[in-house]
């Protein structure tokens, strides 16, 4: 093996170890040592190194979490569990738990409950799975199925970011074979974010985290599974074989310690409980803080700690005798559906919102909840006046889950009097409100906010009157003033609505043209409020390029994409002159986003918005560039292969310090391809397009020399 080959092998191994170290810190221990950008640079370098040098490929590399999709029409292979995944007996209330523990004590011949030590942990509402590791490497992942036979979903489980593909042997030797059991989960906040992304892209809303996790694991394409924020948390290891040194475990607590040493993720809520009272106390404490735990859970699982006692107790045909599930109180209530209101969002989407008679669910009074879209309302099968089931999804977000009882044929005498004040108008109910007894919901044909004919976009309806529909103006103004935009916190939604009503605001850009004398006369404003707002507007007129872009409500351009564009384009004028091909040279921007940006920039009303911002003395602060004057000033550079003298990140910085640009793909507009190691597909394309290729010594000479 040559010196260069040895260097490549060593670099690949170093990158894998470093990335796996940071994966464990982030996904298992909840810590970080490097920034996202630094992590991405390491991952990108490893992926490119393995692509350019296939001989370096390793099936356990962090880059190989996502495998190939199943062939069309092929299902998952059935796998029989060597140790059946049995059920856990569900118990409700103290008396049932006491009876269960008494049976255990009598069977084992113990006189005192304190002789029984349990390990208690949350009963997460996720998807159970079995994992097999051989010599420390993940070789198979199987769903629970019916407890006897599951489905092989190995490739999908490999995408779960906190699940190690290779167990750690730093703290203790890894056994020759180990079978793990655990729960695949989605945290509530990540589930909410996932649904927002799905809704924004026109995909159906997912009902709850468990269904989302179950659906993800049964997808045929691991690339799609990787888009779900899945986590795995271990709860058992029924088989551990071939431990070096003859290590034997006598307790569940000992097994948990070993699993932690091997780098397996545990949610961290489990406790050792001596006796029944300690178990009941744990249950009460965890139920009291169920809103604080990030995952859905419906109770507590209590397991005997001693493995020899478990073996003596054994199992029934369907359940284990040495553990029980103590369920929590229900989180569902019933109430009457009073009305359905259609709201118009900042992006023009029309969303139905249910108004219900006030009902308390887990200490919170619920009066209204989203219904997502018209199809969702139809699927629920509910009409105004029905009794409905209402649940705080994830114990936080109120959600109607179904019909409890259909309303009677005749309306109550006081039905109309019960219409919420917020839905009333001089003629009865506001436009877009379904409120009459037994009235079925239907999307309005015109926008309830501005009267414009609505358009249907798949399952969704939207108002196309982007620049004159009041809720859309308010929403876009909130984006402009938000933390990702101009960061103007002296004004909020209600104040923006007042400005709209009094004629001071017809577009977000009008904020920089406000008349202070008019503002002082507005209700609840006053001189101090006006002075604070005017002062902050003056201060915020100088805005960084990235935040300026994020403030404009360009589709799919938020903070991250705004930063990418600001780093790539030297000015607003240069960005507006870019076509779709030029935009796709920005690493991280694909054809769909590029198309939306070009379309937005081409609209006259959007150009007028930006012009009015500039007329209001808004100035863009562009990123500081390097001193310039070097060989790469104004040039576009692509890298391929591995460099020996510099890391990819160092080489990229060197080009940018000379006011050059680094992009990820070759095109006719590329000035240089910097090639390290063996030539690959990029080198061939560079040759076809006539792009100048620089080998590493030539590249180093250019960045160190006086320039050309």
BELQUIUR-V298955 format. One line per field, one symbol per residue. psi: psi as a letter, one per 30 degrees, with the letter a starting at -180 (. if undefined). A space follows every 50 residues. Layout:
BEGIN
psi=???
END
This chain:
BEGIN
psi=kleeeeeeeeeeeeeeeeeeeeeeeefefglkflleeeeeeeeeeeeeee efifffkkfgkffgejaklkkkfkakkkkkkejkillkkkkjleeeeeee eeeeeeefhkfkfffkkljklkikiajklkkkkkhfkkfkkklebgfeka kjheeefffjfgjkfklkgeelkklekkklkakklkkeeeeeeeeeeeef gglkkkeleeeeeeeefgkfjfeeeffkiklkkkflifkjkhkkggkkkf leeeeeeeeeeggkkkfgglkkjjleeeeeeeeeeeefgfffkflkkgak kkkkekeeeeeeealafflkfglljjllllgklklkjelkkklklfgfkk kkkkklkkkkjhgkkkflllgdleeeeeefhklkflklkkkjkggekkkk fakekkllekklegeefgkkeffllfgcllkgkjfkkgkkkkklflkfef gkklkkibflklkfieffjeeeeeeeeeeeflffcfhjggkaeeeeeeee eggfjfleffeggkjeeeeefkkgdleeeeeeeeeeeeegfjkkeeeeef ffhkkgjaeeeeeeeefekfleeeeffkaeeeeffkjfjaeeeeeeeeee ffkeeeeeeeeeeefggkkkjlkkllfafafgkglkkkkkakkeflleee eeeeeefgglkklflklffkekjjkkakkaeeeeeeeefgkkkkleeeee eeffafl.
END
